[in-house]
Amino acid sequence: DDWLALKPQEPSPSQCCGSGCKPCIYDVYEKELAQWERAKAKQDKSLLMEKKEQSSNSELNPDTFTAFNISSVEQLTEDTYQYKFELPGNSSLQLSLGQHIVLRGMVNGLEVQRAYTPISPGNAEGYFEVLMKHGELLMLASGTGLTPMLPILQSITDDEEDETFVTLVGCFRTFDNIYLKPLLQDLARYWNIRILYVLSQETSLEKLPWSYQENTYTGRLNEDLMKTIVNSCRRKPFVLICGSSAFNEDMSRYLKASGVEENSYFVF
């Protein structure tokens, strides 16, 4: 059991950015898996800590990832942030003009990697900086109101450059009434997509499959739940609403009570 807990987890397709990164997240997985298998065969966990010798003039190694601390985050526009990372001592990245790096981290419990070109000079000592753009969408759909949301979701997941965070709230009567479960579950595997369900006629989560229980609410989407969802977003989102006329009116009212201004939501 101890060795199984240490075994590297194979990435899902949605975790690969598709940019031809070297190393790709799959390259890193294969290397870590081989290292784990060698250590397990010899029953020596210290072998898991092996690292390749790094170049003396750069903190980067093309065969592995290196951990760096974030020293500051500056918001430049509504959805653009400048991240500054620390480098030990006076070391530098020593990148060629236009060369990119791959950053890897955890987002919503999923390991994600993306390619970025640093905006700091290639010979900057002790730090490097990158720009990241993060938009935020909140989708509120009731029943067949889910339909216009799907093309927008898929356009975001199909574009490897799009880093928009999306929270889709699907409101249905019962679990059996949820449309397109396989498609929604597949979309939820993307690092920047979160899908929540609100089931008005279900009384207990215990009857649902375990994979749905954590992201499902029983009862109706009311003002208190709306505030909880809006506050769980990373920043004030732009909201899309689609459902019956009564649903649309209720959602508009709840959003205003949650501090979302009228020009920050659209009703289909």
VEXDREN-2710 file (C-alpha; in Angstrom, 1 decimal):
% VEXDREN-2710
k/r/px/py/pz
1/ASP/0.0/0.0/0.0
2/ASP/2.9/2.4/0.8
3/TRP/4.4/1.9/-2.7
4/LEU/1.0/2.3/-4.4
5/ALA/0.6/5.6/-2.6
6/LEU/3.9/6.8/-4.0
7/LYS/3.2/5.7/-7.6
8/PRO/3.0/8.6/-10.1
9/GLN/-0.5/9.2/-11.3
10/GLU/-1.0/9.1/-15.1
11/PRO/-2.1/12.4/-16.5
12/SER/-5.5/12.8/-18.2
13/PRO/-5.7/14.1/-21.8
14/SER/-7.1/17.4/-20.5
15/GLN/-3.9/18.1/-18.5
16/CYS/-1.7/18.3/-21.6
17/CYS/-1.7/21.8/-23.2
18/GLY/-0.9/20.4/-26.7
19/SER/1.9/22.9/-27.3
20/GLY/4.7/20.4/-27.9
21/CYS/6.3/21.2/-24.6
22/LYS/9.6/19.6/-23.7
23/PRO/9.2/17.9/-21.4
24/CYS/5.6/17.2/-22.0
25/ILE/3.6/16.2/-18.9
26/TYR/3.5/12.7/-20.3
27/ASP/7.4/12.7/-20.7
28/VAL/7.6/13.6/-17.0
29/TYR/5.1/10.9/-16.1
30/GLU/7.1/8.2/-17.9
31/LYS/10.3/9.3/-16.3
32/GLU/8.8/9.4/-12.8
33/LEU/7.1/6.0/-13.4
34/ALA/10.4/4.4/-14.4
35/GLN/12.1/5.9/-11.4
36/TRP/9.3/4.5/-9.1
37/GLU/9.5/1.1/-10.7
38/ARG/13.3/1.0/-10.1
39/ALA/12.9/2.1/-6.5
40/LYS/10.1/-0.4/-5.9
41/ALA/12.1/-3.3/-7.3
42/LYS/15.0/-2.5/-5.0
43/GLN/12.6/-1.6/-2.1
44/ASP/14.6/1.6/-1.6
45/LYS/12.5/4.8/-1.3
46/SER/15.5/7.0/-1.3
47/LEU/15.8/6.3/-5.0
48/LEU/12.7/8.4/-5.6
49/MET/14.6/11.5/-4.5
50/GLU/17.2/11.2/-7.3
51/LYS/17.6/14.4/-9.4
52/LYS/19.7/15.1/-12.4
53/GLU/22.6/17.4/-12.0
54/GLN/21.6/20.9/-13.1
55/SER/23.7/23.4/-15.1
56/SER/25.7/25.8/-13.1
57/ASN/24.6/28.9/-15.0
58/SER/20.8/28.2/-15.1
59/GLU/18.1/27.0/-12.7
60/LEU/16.3/25.1/-15.5
61/ASN/16.7/21.5/-16.6
62/PRO/15.0/20.3/-19.8
63/ASP/14.4/16.9/-18.3
64/THR/12.6/17.7/-15.1
65/PHE/10.6/20.4/-13.2
66/THR/12.1/22.7/-10.6
67/ALA/10.2/24.3/-7.7
68/PHE/10.3/28.1/-7.5
69/ASN/8.6/30.4/-5.0
70/ILE/6.3/33.2/-6.1
71/SER/7.5/36.5/-4.6
72/SER/4.8/38.8/-5.8
73/VAL/1.6/38.9/-7.9
74/GLU/0.5/42.2/-9.5
75/GLN/-2.9/42.7/-11.1
76/LEU/-2.4/44.7/-14.3
77/THR/-6.0/44.7/-15.7
78/GLU/-9.3/43.1/-14.7
79/ASP/-8.1/39.7/-15.8
80/THR/-4.3/39.9/-16.3
81/TYR/-1.7/39.3/-13.6
82/GLN/2.0/39.6/-13.5
83/TYR/3.7/36.8/-11.5
84/LYS/7.3/37.2/-10.2
85/PHE/9.2/34.0/-9.3
86/GLU/12.3/33.9/-7.1
87/LEU/15.6/32.3/-8.4
88/PRO/18.3/31.3/-5.9
89/GLY/21.1/33.8/-5.5
90/ASN/22.0/35.7/-8.7
91/SER/21.1/32.8/-11.0
92/SER/19.2/33.4/-14.2
93/LEU/17.1/31.4/-16.7
94/GLN/19.5/32.0/-19.5
95/LEU/16.8/31.7/-22.2
96/SER/17.2/32.5/-25.9
97/LEU/15.0/35.3/-27.4
98/GLY/11.4/34.1/-27.6
99/GLN/12.1/30.8/-25.8
100/HIS/9.3/29.6/-23.5
101/ILE/9.2/27.8/-20.3
102/VAL/6.6/25.3/-18.9
103/LEU/5.0/26.0/-15.6
104/ARG/3.3/23.2/-13.7
105/GLY/1.0/23.5/-10.6
106/MET/-2.2/22.4/-9.0
107/VAL/-5.5/24.1/-10.0
108/ASN/-8.8/22.8/-8.6
109/GLY/-7.0/19.7/-7.4
110/LEU/-5.8/18.9/-10.9
111/GLU/-2.2/19.1/-12.0
112/VAL/-1.9/21.5/-15.0
113/GLN/1.0/22.7/-17.1
114/ARG/1.1/25.6/-19.5
115/ALA/3.8/27.2/-21.7
116/TYR/4.7/30.9/-21.1
117/THR/7.3/33.2/-22.5
118/PRO/8.9/35.2/-19.6
119/ILE/8.5/39.0/-19.9
120/SER/11.6/39.6/-17.8
121/PRO/15.0/39.9/-19.6
122/GLY/16.6/36.5/-20.3
123/ASN/19.6/37.4/-18.2
124/ALA/17.6/38.8/-15.3
125/GLU/19.3/37.7/-12.0
126/GLY/17.4/36.3/-9.1
127/TYR/14.0/36.3/-10.6
128/PHE/11.8/35.8/-13.7
129/GLU/8.3/37.2/-14.5
130/VAL/5.4/35.9/-16.6
131/LEU/2.0/37.3/-17.5
132/MET/-1.2/35.2/-17.0
133/LYS/-4.7/36.1/-18.1
134/HIS/-7.6/34.6/-16.2
135/GLY/-11.2/35.5/-17.1
136/GLU/-14.1/34.1/-15.1
137/LEU/-17.5/33.0/-16.4
138/LEU/-20.4/31.8/-14.3
139/MET/-23.1/30.0/-16.2
140/LEU/-26.6/29.5/-14.7
141/ALA/-28.7/27.0/-16.7
142/SER/-32.1/25.5/-15.9
143/GLY/-33.2/22.3/-17.8
144/THR/-32.8/22.8/-21.6
145/GLY/-31.2/26.2/-20.8
146/LEU/-28.0/24.2/-20.7
147/THR/-28.0/24.1/-24.6
148/PRO/-26.5/27.5/-25.4
149/MET/-23.8/27.1/-22.7
150/LEU/-22.2/24.0/-24.3
151/PRO/-20.8/25.6/-27.5
152/ILE/-19.2/28.3/-25.3
153/LEU/-17.7/25.7/-22.9
154/GLN/-16.4/23.7/-25.8
155/SER/-14.9/26.7/-27.5
156/ILE/-12.9/27.4/-24.3
157/THR/-11.7/23.8/-23.9
158/ASP/-10.8/23.5/-27.6
159/ASP/-8.5/26.6/-27.4
160/GLU/-5.3/25.8/-25.6
161/GLU/-4.6/29.5/-25.2
162/ASP/-7.9/30.2/-23.4
163/GLU/-7.4/30.2/-19.6
164/THR/-10.9/31.3/-18.7
165/PHE/-12.2/29.8/-15.5
166/VAL/-15.8/28.6/-15.9
167/THR/-18.4/27.5/-13.3
168/LEU/-21.5/25.9/-14.8
169/VAL/-24.5/25.6/-12.5
170/GLY/-27.0/23.1/-13.9
171/CYS/-30.5/23.2/-12.2
172/PHE/-32.6/20.1/-12.7
173/ARG/-35.5/18.5/-10.9
174/THR/-33.8/15.1/-10.2
175/PHE/-30.5/13.3/-11.0
176/ASP/-32.2/11.4/-13.8
177/ASN/-33.3/14.7/-15.4
178/ILE/-29.7/15.9/-15.9
179/TYR/-29.0/16.2/-19.6
180/LEU/-25.8/14.9/-21.3
181/LYS/-24.2/13.5/-18.2
182/PRO/-21.2/11.9/-20.1
183/LEU/-20.4/15.2/-21.9
184/LEU/-20.6/17.2/-18.7
185/GLN/-18.4/14.8/-16.8
186/ASP/-15.9/15.0/-19.6
187/LEU/-15.9/18.8/-19.5
188/ALA/-15.5/18.7/-15.7
189/ARG/-12.1/17.0/-16.2
190/TYR/-10.6/20.2/-17.6
191/TRP/-8.5/22.2/-15.1
192/ASN/-10.5/25.4/-15.6
193/ILE/-14.0/24.0/-15.7
194/ARG/-16.1/23.4/-12.6
195/ILE/-19.6/22.0/-12.9
196/LEU/-22.2/22.2/-10.0
197/TYR/-25.7/20.6/-9.9
198/VAL/-28.8/21.9/-8.1
199/LEU/-31.5/19.3/-7.9
200/SER/-34.8/20.7/-6.7
201/GLN/-36.7/17.4/-6.1
202/GLU/-33.9/15.3/-4.6
203/THR/-33.9/15.1/-0.8
204/SER/-30.6/13.3/-0.2
205/LEU/-27.2/13.2/-1.8
206/GLU/-26.6/9.7/-0.5
207/LYS/-28.6/8.2/-3.3
208/LEU/-26.4/9.8/-6.0
209/PRO/-23.2/8.3/-7.4
210/TRP/-20.2/9.3/-5.3
211/SER/-18.6/11.3/-8.2
212/TYR/-21.6/13.7/-8.1
213/GLN/-22.1/14.1/-4.4
214/GLU/-19.4/16.7/-3.8
215/ASN/-20.6/19.1/-6.5
216/THR/-24.4/18.7/-6.0
217/TYR/-26.9/20.7/-3.9
218/THR/-30.4/19.6/-3.1
219/GLY/-33.3/22.1/-3.1
220/ARG/-33.5/25.2/-5.3
221/LEU/-30.9/27.7/-6.3
222/ASN/-31.8/30.5/-3.9
223/GLU/-30.2/33.8/-2.8
224/ASP/-28.0/32.2/-0.1
225/LEU/-26.7/29.5/-2.4
226/MET/-26.1/32.1/-5.1
227/LYS/-24.0/34.2/-2.7
228/THR/-22.0/31.1/-1.8
229/ILE/-21.3/30.3/-5.5
230/VAL/-20.4/33.8/-6.4
231/ASN/-18.0/34.1/-3.5
232/SER/-16.4/30.8/-4.5
233/CYS/-15.3/32.4/-7.8
234/ARG/-11.8/33.8/-7.9
235/ARG/-13.1/37.2/-8.9
236/LYS/-16.4/38.8/-9.7
237/PRO/-17.5/36.7/-12.8
238/PHE/-19.4/37.6/-15.9
239/VAL/-22.6/35.6/-15.7
240/LEU/-24.7/33.9/-18.4
241/ILE/-28.3/32.9/-17.6
242/CYS/-30.7/30.7/-19.5
243/GLY/-33.9/29.1/-18.4
244/SER/-37.6/29.9/-18.0
245/SER/-38.7/33.5/-17.6
246/ALA/-39.3/32.9/-13.9
247/PHE/-35.8/31.3/-13.5
248/ASN/-34.2/34.2/-15.3
249/GLU/-35.9/36.8/-13.2
250/ASP/-35.0/35.0/-10.0
251/MET/-31.3/34.6/-11.0
252/SER/-31.1/38.3/-11.9
253/ARG/-32.4/39.2/-8.5
254/TYR/-30.2/36.9/-6.6
255/LEU/-27.1/38.1/-8.6
256/LYS/-27.8/41.7/-7.7
257/ALA/-28.1/40.7/-4.0
258/SER/-24.7/39.0/-4.4
259/GLY/-23.1/42.2/-5.6
260/VAL/-23.0/41.4/-9.3
261/GLU/-24.0/44.5/-11.3
262/GLU/-26.5/44.4/-14.1
263/ASN/-23.9/45.0/-16.8
264/SER/-22.0/41.9/-15.6
265/TYR/-24.6/39.4/-16.7
266/PHE/-26.5/38.4/-19.8
267/VAL/-29.8/36.6/-20.1
268/PHE/-30.4/34.4/-23.2
END
